[in-house]
């Protein structure tokens, strides 16, 4: 089952170098979003590609958001985000085009955005690229969301850092799934993962 092996070998990493996917490969990767579960066929996902000289400008908006949300934010935290957003080969802004009055609950619309983002992460891995999904407080800043094209009621689900994994990049050791699975037999279930 090579497809299953591929999924089991995927990991998130921010140890990324050039190149990032471009052209038809990038189009195919982003097209996997269209296969995500999507109750009501609302297609609430939207993507903004940031690369090249636009990265430092985005980093500036991120830093401004950080300072707006927390005037006492630590300089080291600012420097870390400034560097990461300025130097990643590509950033994909994960936008959410939400419809609060729709018969499909907002949580289901947001879950569809998440499922589509996971498809993109899997597609990146399948094509030899890598990425990591980051969020943090700035992802929930409505002013930053509006600056990026997602005014309320729309918003952000975070950012994907995208590129080619550096040699030696490895994901964390994964725990066995057993502690996260239970069979229901009529009584409330318990999970080994919750006993820790």
N, CA, C and O of each residue as an XYZ file, in Angstrom:
784
protein
N       0.839     -1.187      0.000
C       0.000      0.000      0.000
C       0.886      1.253      0.000
O       1.027      1.904      1.035
N       1.479      1.593     -1.141
C       2.395      2.738     -1.165
C       1.731      4.055     -0.766
O       2.390      4.904     -0.166
N       0.453      4.252     -1.076
C      -0.210      5.503     -0.697
C      -0.310      5.620      0.815
O      -0.114      6.703      1.366
N      -0.613      4.522      1.491
C      -0.691      4.537      2.942
C       0.685      4.777      3.547
O       0.813      5.518      4.521
N       1.721      4.154      2.975
C       3.087      4.391      3.449
C       3.453      5.875      3.311
O       4.114      6.442      4.180
N       3.020      6.485      2.223
C       3.295      7.906      2.012
C       2.658      8.741      3.113
O       3.303      9.625      3.676
N       1.396      8.465      3.423
C       0.716      9.219      4.476
C       1.375      8.995      5.828
O       1.503      9.928      6.621
N       1.793      7.767      6.092
C       2.420      7.459      7.383
C       3.822      8.054      7.517
O       4.351      8.145      8.625
N       4.423      8.459      6.399
C       5.770      9.048      6.464
C       5.746     10.572      6.500
O       6.799     11.194      6.640
N       4.573     11.187      6.378
C       4.498     12.654      6.376
C       4.791     13.214      7.760
O       4.398     12.629      8.769
N       5.473     14.336      7.804
C       5.704     15.039      9.064
C       5.760     16.532      8.782
O       6.044     16.957      7.661
N       5.491     17.309      9.796
C       5.572     18.763      9.675
C       6.998     19.206      9.997
O       7.634     18.690     10.916
N       7.481     20.168      9.223
C       8.804     20.720      9.499
C       8.882     22.165      9.034
O       8.304     22.545      8.016
N       9.614     22.958      9.807
C       9.918     24.315      9.353
C      11.394     24.414      8.950
O      11.914     25.508      8.728
N      12.056     23.260      8.860
C      13.422     23.217      8.337
C      13.324     23.134      6.821
O      13.489     22.072      6.221
N      13.049     24.295      6.217
C      12.708     24.357      4.795
C      13.680     25.241      4.031
O      14.135     26.270      4.531
N      13.989     24.823      2.820
C      14.861     25.589      1.935
C      14.166     25.744      0.590
O      13.136     25.122      0.333
N      14.744     26.582     -0.264
C      14.285     26.683     -1.653
C      14.585     25.367     -2.350
O      15.549     24.700     -1.975
N      13.817     24.967     -3.334
C      12.679     25.700     -3.885
C      11.371     25.329     -3.205
O      11.252     24.308     -2.527
N      10.400     26.198     -3.416
C       9.002     25.904     -3.106
C       8.340     25.495     -4.415
O       8.845     25.824     -5.488
N       7.232     24.791     -4.345
C       6.566     24.391     -5.594
C       6.091     25.604     -6.385
O       5.721     26.632     -5.817
N       6.110     25.465     -7.692
C       5.682     26.539     -8.590
C       4.852     25.952     -9.726
O       4.815     24.736     -9.914
N       4.195     26.813    -10.471
C       3.534     26.437    -11.712
C       2.520     25.326    -11.567
O       1.695     25.332    -10.652
N       2.589     24.364    -12.485
C       1.606     23.284    -12.531
C       1.657     22.412    -11.280
O       0.631     21.889    -10.845
N       2.847     22.256    -10.701
C       2.955     21.449     -9.476
C       2.212     22.138     -8.338
O       1.460     21.490     -7.610
N       2.412     23.439     -8.177
C       1.706     24.184     -7.139
C       0.201     24.147     -7.384
O      -0.578     23.988     -6.444
N      -0.209     24.293     -8.634
C      -1.642     24.232     -8.957
C      -2.233     22.881     -8.554
O      -3.326     22.817     -7.992
N      -1.508     21.809     -8.845
C      -1.997     20.475     -8.491
C      -2.072     20.305     -6.980
O      -3.032     19.732     -6.465
N      -1.069     20.799     -6.273
C      -1.061     20.711     -4.806
C      -2.277     21.447     -4.238
O      -3.002     20.908     -3.402
N      -2.490     22.669     -4.693
C      -3.622     23.460     -4.188
C      -4.958     22.860     -4.617
O      -5.957     23.013     -3.914
N      -4.985     22.186     -5.747
C      -6.227     21.566     -6.215
C      -6.697     20.436     -5.320
O      -7.869     20.063     -5.357
N      -5.795     19.883     -4.512
C      -6.223     18.819     -3.597
C      -7.214     19.345     -2.563
O      -7.968     18.568     -1.977
N      -7.219     20.648     -2.337
C      -8.200     21.237     -1.416
C      -9.624     20.946     -1.893
O     -10.537     20.774     -1.086
N      -9.798     20.894     -3.200
C     -11.131     20.699     -3.759
C     -11.685     19.307     -3.487
O     -12.851     19.040     -3.776
N     -10.870     18.423     -2.940
C     -11.290     17.063     -2.590
C     -11.575     16.915     -1.100
O     -11.873     15.816     -0.634
N     -11.487     17.995     -0.360
C     -11.723     17.930      1.087
C     -13.212     17.743      1.383
O     -14.054     18.197      0.608
N     -13.547     17.080      2.496
C     -14.950     17.011      2.914
C     -15.502     18.425      3.064
O     -14.841     19.299      3.623
N     -16.711     18.645      2.565
C     -17.233     20.014      2.489
C     -18.762     19.973      2.501
O     -19.398     20.033      1.448
N     -19.342     19.872      3.686
C     -20.799     19.836      3.828
C     -21.402     21.095      3.211
O     -21.028     22.209      3.578
N     -22.325     20.921      2.286
C     -22.974     22.050      1.629
C     -22.231     22.580      0.423
O     -22.703     23.502     -0.241
N     -21.069     22.007      0.128
C     -20.257     22.447     -1.017
C     -20.032     23.964     -1.009
O     -20.158     24.628     -2.038
N     -19.699     24.491      0.158
C     -19.461     25.928      0.281
C     -18.049     26.323     -0.138
O     -17.803     27.487     -0.455
N     -17.125     25.378     -0.144
C     -15.730     25.642     -0.472
C     -15.228     26.893      0.262
O     -14.895     27.893     -0.373
N     -15.173     26.836      1.605
C     -14.839     28.023      2.385
C     -13.349     28.341      2.454
O     -12.964     29.301      3.122
N     -12.508     27.570      1.790
C     -11.072     27.816      1.841
C     -10.667     28.847      0.800
O     -11.221     28.904     -0.297
N      -9.688     29.660      1.172
C      -9.084     30.640      0.268
C      -7.593     30.671      0.578
O      -7.198     30.542      1.737
N      -6.756     30.840     -0.454
C      -5.310     30.793     -0.265
C      -4.646     32.028     -0.858
O      -4.945     32.428     -1.983
N      -3.754     32.620     -0.097
C      -2.954     33.750     -0.550
C      -1.495     33.287     -0.535
O      -0.968     32.914      0.513
N      -0.854     33.314     -1.696
C       0.538     32.882     -1.823
C       1.447     34.086     -1.570
O       1.269     35.147     -2.168
N       2.415     33.908     -0.683
C       3.373     34.969     -0.368
C       4.766     34.392     -0.575
O       5.129     33.378      0.021
N       5.543     35.059     -1.433
C       6.912     34.602     -1.677
C       7.758     35.781     -2.127
O       7.245     36.880     -2.336
N       9.046     35.552     -2.273
C       9.947     36.594     -2.757
C       9.931     37.830     -1.874
O       9.952     37.742     -0.647
N       9.893     38.990     -2.531
C       9.977     40.259     -1.823
C       8.752     40.574     -0.979
O       8.799     41.487     -0.154
N       7.660     39.848     -1.161
C       6.456     40.086     -0.349
C       6.592     39.522      1.068
O       5.841     39.914      1.961
N       7.539     38.608      1.284
C       7.682     37.981      2.605
C       8.025     38.984      3.707
O       7.374     38.956      4.752
N       9.011     39.870      3.531
C       9.280     40.842      4.595
C       8.101     41.773      4.873
O       7.892     42.190      6.013
N       7.330     42.099      3.832
C       6.151     42.946      4.047
C       5.124     42.212      4.903
O       4.527     42.806      5.800
N       4.915     40.916      4.629
C       4.009     40.130      5.472
C       4.560     40.047      6.890
O       3.808     40.180      7.856
N       5.857     39.828      7.023
C       6.468     39.765      8.358
C       6.211     41.061      9.125
O       5.957     41.030     10.329
N       6.277     42.195      8.435
C       5.987     43.478      9.081
C       4.552     43.546      9.588
O       4.302     44.061     10.679
N       3.613     43.033      8.807
C       2.209     42.999      9.249
C       2.039     42.068     10.453
O       1.266     42.361     11.365
N       2.766     40.944     10.450
C       2.700     40.001     11.561
C       3.212     40.669     12.834
O       2.584     40.564     13.888
N       4.347     41.353     12.737
C       4.919     42.031     13.903
C       3.981     43.130     14.396
O       3.799     43.283     15.604
N       3.392     43.883     13.499
C       2.438     44.933     13.905
C       1.252     44.320     14.635
O       0.772     44.879     15.622
N       0.776     43.173     14.154
C      -0.323     42.473     14.826
C       0.094     42.030     16.217
O      -0.665     42.183     17.174
N       1.293     41.483     16.335
C       1.794     41.035     17.642
C       1.797     42.190     18.641
O       1.353     42.037     19.778
N       2.298     43.341     18.209
C       2.382     44.510     19.099
C       0.998     45.060     19.428
O       0.768     45.555     20.532
N       0.089     44.974     18.480
C      -1.282     45.432     18.709
C      -1.972     44.537     19.742
O      -2.697     45.022     20.611
N      -1.737     43.228     19.636
C      -2.374     42.277     20.543
C      -1.735     42.266     21.923
O      -2.405     42.008     22.923
N      -0.426     42.549     21.975
C       0.289     42.529     23.252
C       1.401     43.571     23.218
O       2.503     43.286     22.749
N       1.120     44.781     23.714
C       2.143     45.841     23.683
C       3.431     45.467     24.412
O       4.474     46.072     24.165
N       3.375     44.485     25.300
C       4.559     44.059     26.042
C       5.191     42.783     25.479
O       5.943     42.107     26.181
N       4.895     42.454     24.239
C       5.426     41.221     23.641
C       6.951     41.230     23.710
O       7.590     42.260     23.496
N       7.515     40.073     24.009
C       8.967     39.950     24.170
C       9.691     40.196     22.847
O       9.268     39.690     21.808
N      10.779     40.970     22.877
C      11.542     41.220     21.650
C      12.020     39.934     20.967
O      12.078     39.872     19.739
N      12.360     38.908     21.754
C      12.822     37.645     21.166
C      11.711     36.985     20.354
O      11.972     36.382     19.313
N      10.469     37.099     20.831
C       9.336     36.522     20.104
C       9.113     37.281     18.797
O       8.825     36.678     17.763
N       9.249     38.602     18.850
C       9.117     39.420     17.636
C      10.192     39.040     16.628
O       9.900     38.838     15.449
N      11.431     38.942     17.090
C      12.535     38.619     16.190
C      12.343     37.247     15.545
O      12.614     37.073     14.357
N      11.875     36.271     16.333
C      11.672     34.928     15.795
C      10.628     34.938     14.676
O      10.851     34.374     13.605
N       9.487     35.583     14.933
C       8.439     35.612     13.899
C       8.859     36.440     12.697
O       8.564     36.078     11.558
N       9.550     37.554     12.941
C      10.038     38.394     11.835
C      10.938     37.567     10.926
O      10.805     37.614      9.703
N      11.843     36.819     11.519
C      12.777     36.006     10.739
C      12.051     34.892      9.988
O      12.281     34.685      8.797
N      11.183     34.186     10.687
C      10.499     33.052     10.044
C       9.645     33.513      8.867
O       9.709     32.926      7.787
N       8.851     34.552      9.067
C       7.968     35.003      7.986
C       8.741     35.678      6.849
O       8.241     35.749      5.726
N       9.941     36.169      7.120
C      10.747     36.818      6.080
C      11.552     35.843      5.250
O      11.934     36.153      4.122
N      11.816     34.653      5.802
C      12.782     33.772      5.146
C      12.230     32.441      4.651
O      12.921     31.743      3.908
N      11.030     32.068      5.029
C      10.488     30.814      4.518
C      10.367     30.906      2.995
O      10.012     31.963      2.473
N      10.656     29.822      2.277
C      10.580     29.905      0.811
C       9.224     30.388      0.295
O       9.151     31.166     -0.655
N       8.152     29.913      0.937
C       6.807     30.331      0.545
C       5.919     30.273      1.778
O       6.089     29.413      2.642
N       4.982     31.189      1.845
C       3.958     31.164      2.889
C       2.612     31.121      2.179
O       2.355     31.902      1.263
N       1.767     30.209      2.610
C       0.395     30.177      2.114
C      -0.495     30.630      3.258
O      -0.597     29.956      4.283
N      -1.135     31.771      3.076
C      -2.090     32.270      4.067
C      -3.361     31.441      3.920
O      -3.933     31.346      2.835
N      -3.794     30.840      5.032
C      -5.003     30.017      5.021
C      -6.196     30.898      5.374
O      -6.429     31.199      6.545
N      -6.938     31.304      4.372
C      -8.100     32.142      4.590
C      -9.367     31.321      4.717
O      -9.489     30.233      4.154
N     -10.310     31.872      5.475
C     -11.621     31.231      5.649
C     -12.693     32.193      5.162
O     -12.856     33.281      5.715
N     -13.420     31.793      4.131
C     -14.538     32.581      3.609
C     -15.807     32.003      4.247
O     -16.411     31.064      3.727
N     -16.190     32.582      5.373
C     -17.252     32.012      6.206
C     -18.607     32.649      5.914
O     -18.702     33.819      5.543
N     -19.653     31.839      6.095
C     -21.031     32.296      5.883
C     -21.820     32.039      7.170
O     -22.426     30.978      7.318
N     -21.818     32.999      8.104
C     -22.475     32.776      9.401
C     -23.963     32.474      9.296
O     -24.482     31.737     10.134
N     -24.666     33.003      8.316
C     -26.100     32.787      8.213
C     -26.496     31.544      7.439
O     -27.685     31.276      7.266
N     -25.521     30.781      6.973
C     -25.820     29.605      6.162
C     -26.366     28.478      7.034
O     -26.151     28.454      8.246
N     -27.077     27.543      6.399
C     -27.617     26.400      7.149
C     -26.499     25.477      7.626
O     -26.702     24.695      8.555
N     -25.318     25.557      7.000
C     -24.166     24.759      7.441
C     -23.527     25.482      8.627
O     -23.108     26.631      8.485
N     -23.443     24.836      9.792
C     -22.869     25.501     10.966
C     -21.435     25.981     10.708
O     -20.691     25.364      9.946
N     -21.064     27.085     11.350
C     -19.726     27.642     11.172
C     -18.638     26.633     11.491
O     -17.619     26.584     10.802
N     -18.839     25.824     12.527
C     -17.819     24.847     12.894
C     -17.558     23.886     11.737
O     -16.417     23.477     11.521
N     -18.593     23.526     10.999
C     -18.393     22.622      9.858
C     -17.667     23.327      8.719
O     -16.885     22.705      7.999
N     -17.921     24.615      8.554
C     -17.192     25.376      7.545
C     -15.709     25.456      7.919
O     -14.838     25.294      7.064
N     -15.431     25.704      9.186
C     -14.045     25.782      9.650
C     -13.353     24.424      9.548
O     -12.178     24.351      9.189
N     -14.072     23.356      9.861
C     -13.490     22.023      9.731
C     -13.147     21.719      8.278
O     -12.139     21.068      8.005
N     -13.973     22.181      7.347
C     -13.678     21.980      5.930
C     -12.383     22.696      5.538
O     -11.585     22.159      4.769
N     -12.176     23.897      6.061
C     -10.933     24.629      5.795
C      -9.745     23.825      6.312
O      -8.717     23.724      5.643
N      -9.892     23.250      7.517
C      -8.817     22.441      8.084
C      -8.550     21.187      7.269
O      -7.395     20.821      7.051
N      -9.609     20.526      6.817
C      -9.437     19.320      6.007
C      -8.727     19.648      4.697
O      -7.875     18.885      4.241
N      -9.075     20.771      4.097
C      -8.432     21.176      2.843
C      -6.953     21.482      3.071
O      -6.112     21.135      2.241
N      -6.635     22.126      4.188
C      -5.236     22.423      4.497
C      -4.441     21.134      4.692
O      -3.284     21.045      4.282
N      -5.064     20.138      5.317
C      -4.372     18.858      5.502
C      -4.127     18.177      4.162
O      -3.083     17.559      3.958
N      -5.086     18.288      3.249
C      -4.859     17.744      1.907
C      -3.638     18.393      1.267
O      -2.834     17.717      0.625
N      -3.500     19.702      1.443
C      -2.356     20.416      0.863
C      -1.053     19.935      1.498
O      -0.072     19.717      0.788
N      -1.025     19.766      2.820
C       0.186     19.263      3.480
C       0.546     17.866      2.961
O       1.717     17.575      2.717
N      -0.460     17.009      2.795
C      -0.188     15.678      2.247
C       0.324     15.763      0.807
O       1.238     15.031      0.427
N      -0.259     16.646      0.016
C       0.164     16.798     -1.379
C       1.584     17.357     -1.467
O       2.353     16.970     -2.347
N       1.928     18.264     -0.559
C       3.303     18.768     -0.523
C       4.269     17.607     -0.312
O       5.270     17.482     -1.018
N       3.961     16.767      0.659
C       4.822     15.622      0.957
C       4.893     14.673     -0.234
O       5.967     14.172     -0.567
N       3.764     14.427     -0.869
C       3.715     13.486     -1.991
C       4.533     13.961     -3.183
O       4.966     13.150     -4.001
N       4.746     15.267     -3.287
C       5.501     15.818     -4.414
C       6.939     16.181     -4.042
O       7.639     16.832     -4.817
N       7.379     15.753     -2.842
C       8.765     15.972     -2.446
C       9.017     17.277     -1.724
O      10.165     17.617     -1.435
N       7.955     18.014     -1.427
C       8.101     19.262     -0.682
C       7.702     19.020      0.770
O       7.379     17.895      1.152
N       7.725     20.049      1.555
C       7.342     19.919      2.953
C       6.703     21.190      3.442
O       6.692     22.206      2.747
N       6.171     21.127      4.644
C       5.542     22.309      5.212
C       5.151     22.097      6.645
O       5.260     21.002      7.197
N       4.694     23.176      7.232
C       4.187     23.152      8.599
C       3.080     24.196      8.684
O       3.163     25.260      8.071
N       2.050     23.878      9.448
C       0.912     24.770      9.663
C       1.159     25.501     10.968
O       1.306     24.867     12.012
N       1.207     26.826     10.926
C       1.419     27.634     12.126
C       0.229     28.572     12.309
O      -0.427     28.972     11.348
N      -0.027     28.908     13.563
C      -1.119     29.842     13.834
C      -0.638     30.867     14.858
O       0.053     31.817     14.490
N      -0.983     30.700     16.121
C      -0.622     31.680     17.128
C      -1.654     32.785     17.199
O      -2.633     32.803     16.453
N      -1.408     33.712     18.119
C      -2.378     34.769     18.395
C      -2.709     35.611     17.169
O      -3.845     36.061     17.023
N      -1.741     35.832     16.291
C      -1.985     36.700     15.131
C      -3.017     36.116     14.175
O      -3.680     36.858     13.449
N      -3.158     34.794     14.169
C      -4.138     34.168     13.274
C      -5.563     34.537     13.666
O      -6.487     34.382     12.868
N      -5.744     35.023     14.885
C      -7.080     35.372     15.376
C      -7.280     36.883     15.475
O      -8.234     37.349     16.098
N      -6.380     37.640     14.859
C      -6.466     39.101     14.865
C      -7.324     39.543     13.679
O      -6.891     39.419     12.533
N      -8.545     40.062     13.935
C      -9.413     40.450     12.820
C      -8.826     41.565     11.963
O      -9.115     41.645     10.769
N      -8.001     42.431     12.563
C      -7.398     43.507     11.773
C      -6.377     42.950     10.782
O      -6.338     43.373      9.627
N      -5.554     42.008     11.228
C      -4.616     41.372     10.307
C      -5.370     40.619      9.220
O      -5.010     40.696      8.046
N      -6.406     39.895      9.604
C      -7.198     39.158      8.617
C      -7.735     40.106      7.547
O      -7.679     39.795      6.357
N      -8.253     41.254      7.962
C      -8.787     42.229      7.007
C      -7.676     42.765      6.096
O      -7.887     42.946      4.897
N      -6.492     43.018      6.669
C      -5.365     43.510      5.864
C      -4.956     42.507      4.786
O      -4.418     42.888      3.747
N      -5.214     41.222      5.043
C      -4.838     40.175      4.093
C      -5.984     39.794      3.155
O      -5.838     38.897      2.324
N      -7.135     40.485      3.292
C      -8.250     40.239      2.378
C      -9.397     39.445      2.960
O     -10.257     38.967      2.221
N      -9.424     39.293      4.287
C     -10.468     38.498      4.934
C     -11.158     39.283      6.047
O     -11.013     38.945      7.221
N     -11.917     40.342      5.683
C     -12.625     41.107      6.704
C     -13.725     40.260      7.336
O     -14.252     39.340      6.711
N     -14.063     40.583      8.582
C     -15.131     39.859      9.278
C     -16.392     39.867      8.417
O     -16.716     40.883      7.802
N     -17.104     38.740      8.369
C     -17.030     37.577      9.247
C     -15.986     36.552      8.829
O     -15.900     35.485      9.438
N     -15.190     36.849      7.804
C     -14.177     35.915      7.347
C     -12.984     35.983      8.291
O     -12.979     36.797      9.214
N     -11.991     35.159      8.082
C     -10.848     35.169      8.974
C      -9.732     34.276      8.473
O      -9.718     33.843      7.321
N      -8.795     34.013      9.375
C      -7.624     33.205      9.060
C      -7.657     31.899      9.842
O      -8.141     31.846     10.973
N      -7.135     30.849      9.221
C      -6.939     29.575      9.917
C      -5.463     29.360     10.209
O      -5.087     28.326     10.762
N      -4.635     30.309      9.850
C      -3.202     30.206     10.087
C      -2.429     30.375      8.795
O      -2.897     30.989      7.836
N      -1.227     29.811      8.800
C      -0.297     29.968      7.685
C       0.424     28.649      7.462
O       0.748     27.945      8.419
N       0.675     28.311      6.206
C       1.527     27.172      5.887
C       2.881     27.702      5.447
O       2.965     28.497      4.510
N       3.946     27.266      6.120
C       5.295     27.509      5.634
C       5.618     26.354      4.689
O       5.428     25.188      5.035
N       6.104     26.684      3.503
C       6.265     25.689      2.441
C       7.653     25.804      1.823
O       8.175     26.903      1.637
N       8.242     24.653      1.509
C       9.526     24.622      0.822
C       9.988     23.189      0.663
O       9.183     22.258      0.682
N      11.280     23.021      0.508
C      11.891     21.697      0.404
C      12.538     21.369      1.742
O      13.353     22.149      2.234
N      12.192     20.231      2.344
C      12.810     19.891      3.633
C      14.338     19.837      3.508
O      14.877     19.271      2.557
N      15.017     20.431      4.482
C      16.479     20.385      4.494
C      16.945     18.956      4.761
O      16.237     18.198      5.424
N      18.110     18.574      4.265
C      18.616     17.229      4.544
C      18.644     16.974      6.052
O      19.090     17.818      6.829
N      18.170     15.821      6.441
C      18.155     15.460      7.852
C      16.923     15.916      8.610
O      16.765     15.576      9.782
N      16.043     16.681      7.969
C      14.815     17.114      8.651
C      13.974     15.886      8.979
O      13.725     15.035      8.125
N      13.547     15.815     10.221
C      12.757     14.670     10.661
C      11.642     15.154     11.566
O      11.778     16.145     12.283
N      10.554     14.440     11.513
C       9.439     14.741     12.393
C       9.628     14.090     13.747
O      10.551     13.300     13.942
N       8.752     14.423     14.685
C       8.839     13.807     16.010
C       8.454     12.334     15.946
O       7.772     11.896     15.019
N       8.897     11.585     16.935
C       8.491     10.191     17.037
C       6.993     10.151     17.300
O       6.496     10.828     18.201
N       6.286      9.368     16.524
C       4.833      9.289     16.659
C       4.456      8.196     17.645
O       5.032      7.108     17.637
N       3.502      8.491     18.476
C       2.987      7.479     19.399
C       2.113      6.493     18.644
O       1.572      6.805     17.583
N       1.984      5.303     19.203
C       1.083      4.308     18.624
C      -0.350      4.807     18.760
O      -0.672      5.540     19.695
N      -1.203      4.411     17.830
C      -2.576      4.895     17.794
C      -3.456      4.259     18.871
O      -4.527      4.784     19.175
N      -3.024      3.140     19.450
C      -3.859      2.385     20.394
C      -4.455      3.241     21.510
O      -5.611      3.048     21.884
N      -3.678      4.182     22.043
C      -4.162      5.000     23.163
C      -5.202      6.037     22.738
O      -5.760      6.734     23.585
N      -5.465      6.145     21.443
C      -6.389      7.151     20.922
C      -7.637      6.528     20.294
O      -8.431      7.219     19.655
N      -7.800      5.232     20.479
C      -8.910      4.506     19.871
C      -9.610      3.697     20.953
O      -8.960      3.092     21.805
N     -10.938      3.689     20.915
C     -11.723      2.864     21.834
C     -12.930      2.340     21.066
O     -13.405      2.976     20.125
N     -13.407      1.202     21.467
C     -14.616      0.642     20.863
C     -15.775      0.867     21.824
O     -15.695      0.524     23.003
N     -16.836      1.439     21.314
C     -18.020      1.711     22.144
C     -18.879      0.462     22.210
O     -19.196     -0.137     21.182
N     -19.257      0.069     23.421
C     -20.091     -1.125     23.615
C     -21.331     -0.803     24.439
O     -21.958     -1.692     25.015
N     -21.676      0.486     24.487
C     -22.864      0.877     25.231
C     -22.562      1.721     26.453
O     -23.468      2.346     27.004
N     -21.330      1.756     26.885
C     -20.921      2.547     28.042
C     -19.946      3.631     27.571
O     -19.328      3.479     26.518
N     -19.797      4.722     28.332
C     -18.833      5.749     27.944
C     -17.425      5.144     27.795
O     -17.029      4.267     28.563
N     -16.698      5.624     26.813
C     -15.367      5.090     26.546
C     -14.291      5.868     27.315
O     -14.502      7.001     27.747
N     -13.147      5.226     27.467
C     -11.958      5.853     28.047
C     -10.804      5.634     27.080
O     -10.763      4.645     26.347
N      -9.874      6.570     27.094
C      -8.719      6.492     26.209
C      -7.442      6.493     27.042
O      -7.317      7.253     28.003
N      -6.501      5.640     26.667
C      -5.230      5.605     27.353
C      -4.509      6.946     27.308
O      -3.812      7.308     28.256
N      -4.672      7.685     26.211
C      -4.004      8.983     26.082
C      -4.481      9.982     27.128
O      -3.759     10.923     27.458
N      -5.679      9.789     27.648
C      -6.233     10.725     28.627
C      -5.821     10.387     30.066
O      -6.107     11.151     30.987
N      -5.155      9.253     30.257
C      -4.740      8.842     31.590
C      -3.385      9.412     31.983
O      -2.964      9.292     33.133
N      -2.713     10.024     31.037
C      -1.359     10.543     31.299
C      -1.397     11.773     32.188
O      -0.350     12.337     32.508
